[in-house]
Amino acid sequence: LIGRRGSQLISGQLDRAEDAMLTPVFATLVAVALSLSPGAGGSPQAADSVELLRLENLWNQAHVRRDTATLAALWAEDLVVTVPEMPPMSKADLLRFWRSGRSAITRYETSDLRIRVYRNAAVVTGRLARDRDFNGRLITDDWRFIKVYIHHDGRWQVVAYQAAVVPGA
């Protein structure tokens, strides 16, 4: 159904344990993506959408697991992240922050995802609900986000991420 391209990790293959964890959520996301894509199942855009959904799931899991290796692979070298109550951050800034242990995320769930692919660029928008312990303070975030991916050297990487607080949340 999705082929090997849709099941490859940026720097290799997912192991069977990770594959098993991804299966229920990923299968649902694939079904939705294919049902919404023109030329369902066969177009390059549909394959890219499936891959981007998989990467979105990896992104979420990596934040909860504090998996800096996966995050580093997902982030382009020129990444810029802008989120509420933080200064703009680069890939180096983010890796330093995650490795510091100052924050631990216990829930990182996205919804209302919309993926648009434009040749070698893609825009993913959605909603993020997350719970985190930031320097000993428990915080719940309810954000809308926009993420920009670039397809370069045979893989998709995030070059920009911006989030904003959902009004009234």
Phi and psi in degrees as a GROMACS rama.xvg file:
@    title "Ramachandran Plot"
@    xaxis  label "Phi"
@    yaxis  label "Psi"
@TYPE xy
-103.956  -14.4909  ILE-2
73.5381  174.909  GLY-3
-69.956  -32.9678  ARG-4
-58.1908  -38.8724  ARG-5
-75.5932  -6.82501  GLY-6
-119.998  13.455  SER-7
-92.2707  136.324  GLN-8
-79.7785  155.81  LEU-9
-48.9302  -45.7908  ILE-10
-111.7  21.8891  SER-11
156.832  -160.845  GLY-12
-96.3342  145.703  GLN-13
-68.1986  143.252  LEU-14
-79.4051  167.152  ASP-15
-60.8178  -34.4866  ARG-16
-65.6963  -44.8911  ALA-17
-65.9959  -39.8651  GLU-18
-57.3847  -42.5951  ASP-19
-65.836  -37.6524  ALA-20
-66.9496  -34.8565  MET-21
-78.3898  -25.8478  LEU-22
-52.0187  -56.1146  THR-23
-61.8376  -48.4517  PRO-24
-68.5525  -45.3004  VAL-25
-63.11  -41.7135  PHE-26
-59.9037  -41.6974  ALA-27
-64.7247  -45.2799  THR-28
-63.3429  -39.5879  LEU-29
-62.0572  -45.3304  VAL-30
-60.0979  -43.1952  ALA-31
-65.2144  -45.8784  VAL-32
-61.4265  -44.1551  ALA-33
-68.6943  -33.9007  LEU-34
-72.231  -25.0952  SER-35
-94.5968  -14.1288  LEU-36
-85.2061  135.68  SER-37
-63.4431  142.547  PRO-38
64.2614  39.7066  GLY-39
-40.0485  130.327  ALA-40
90.0118  -29.1925  GLY-41
-114.51  -15.8666  GLY-42
-80.3395  150.658  SER-43
-58.8604  -35.973  PRO-44
-62.5995  -40.1193  GLN-45
-64.4142  -42.1936  ALA-46
-63.5078  -40.9301  ALA-47
-64.5661  -40.1821  ASP-48
-62.4501  -41.0382  SER-49
-63.5879  -43.8356  VAL-50
-63.7982  -42.088  GLU-51
-65.8309  -37.35  LEU-52
-61.975  -40.2711  LEU-53
-63.9386  -42.5222  ARG-54
-66.2427  -35.3397  LEU-55
-60.8447  -42.4164  GLU-56
-64.7584  -41.8923  ASN-57
-61.6432  -42.7483  LEU-58
-55.5716  -50.0902  TRP-59
-61.1694  -48.8972  ASN-60
-63.001  -40.527  GLN-61
-63.4492  -34.8296  ALA-62
-66.6599  -41.8122  HIS-63
-68.5016  -39.3741  VAL-64
-83.9141  -4.20126  ARG-65
53.2193  45.7727  ARG-66
-89.3875  85.4277  ASP-67
-67.7315  -25.8207  THR-68
-66.0608  -44.4895  ALA-69
-66.9618  -44.0661  THR-70
-60.7577  -43.6411  LEU-71
-60.3999  -36.7268  ALA-72
-71.6686  -33.5255  ALA-73
-74.7758  -27.1437  LEU-74
-91.9477  129.449  TRP-75
-70.2408  158.506  ALA-76
-60.4978  -32.2669  GLU-77
-99.0072  25.1806  ASP-78
-56.0769  140.105  LEU-79
-129.129  125.84  VAL-80
-118.902  129.819  VAL-81
-127.666  113.444  THR-82
-130.74  158.962  VAL-83
-55.6752  141.291  PRO-84
62.4617  21.133  GLU-85
-136.441  150.101  MET-86
-71.7488  159.63  PRO-87
-55.8568  141.735  PRO-88
-127.522  146.149  MET-89
-95.9183  176.289  SER-90
-58.8519  -45.4846  LYS-91
-61.67  -42.0427  ALA-92
-60.226  -46.2351  ASP-93
-65.3959  -43.2969  LEU-94
-62.7674  -41.4554  LEU-95
-61.6031  -44.3964  ARG-96
-61.4084  -50.0426  PHE-97
-65.2138  -36.6959  TRP-98
-72.576  -18.8057  ARG-99
-71.3491  -23.1691  SER-100
77.5  10.8405  GLY-101
-70.3166  -17.7186  ARG-102
-135.44  140.408  SER-103
-132.327  124.989  ALA-104
-98.0811  128.731  ILE-105
-103.863  -19.2381  THR-106
-144.448  132.809  ARG-107
-146.002  94.4871  TYR-108
-123.998  130.346  GLU-109
-108.794  153.261  THR-110
-148.632  176.436  SER-111
52.4058  36.1577  ASP-112
-69.8848  138.797  LEU-113
-135.021  128.299  ARG-114
-118.374  130.196  ILE-115
-126.544  126.372  ARG-116
-108.756  130.844  VAL-117
-127.674  90.8025  TYR-118
50.892  -101.496  ARG-119
-102.009  17.3238  ASN-120
-134.693  153.104  ALA-121
-145.443  147.166  ALA-122
-120.357  127.212  VAL-123
-116.893  127.562  VAL-124
-122.873  155.881  THR-125
175.927  -166.482  GLY-126
-119.294  141.64  ARG-127
-122.908  127.088  LEU-128
-115.535  124.299  ALA-129
-144.882  151.471  ARG-130
-117.714  136.805  ASP-131
-146.725  152.955  ARG-132
-105.15  111.635  ASP-133
-114.363  106.418  PHE-134
53.196  41.4149  ASN-135
84.7149  1.92108  GLY-136
-109.703  125.722  ARG-137
-80.5213  127.809  LEU-138
-132.329  137.368  ILE-139
-113.225  128.437  THR-140
-110.506  142.98  ASP-141
-132.259  100.297  ASP-142
-122.08  155.378  TRP-143
-101.412  143.096  ARG-144
-136.179  159.554  PHE-145
-133.626  132.295  ILE-146
-129.018  134.385  LYS-147
-113.656  124.58  VAL-148
-106.559  148.36  TYR-149
-122.863  136.895  ILE-150
-94.7506  113.746  HIS-151
-144.148  137.625  HIS-152
53.2209  38.7081  ASP-153
80.1257  11.2897  GLY-154
-147.361  156.448  ARG-155
-91.3501  134.244  TRP-156
-137.957  150.346  GLN-157
-82.724  128.703  VAL-158
-108.36  -20.2248  VAL-159
-152.028  139.906  ALA-160
-140.78  128.311  TYR-161
-136.042  137.672  GLN-162
-130.232  152.964  ALA-163
-139.587  147.933  ALA-164
-64.8246  136.196  VAL-165
-71.0864  124.216  VAL-166
-56.99  136.013  PRO-167
78.9339  0.798858  GLY-168
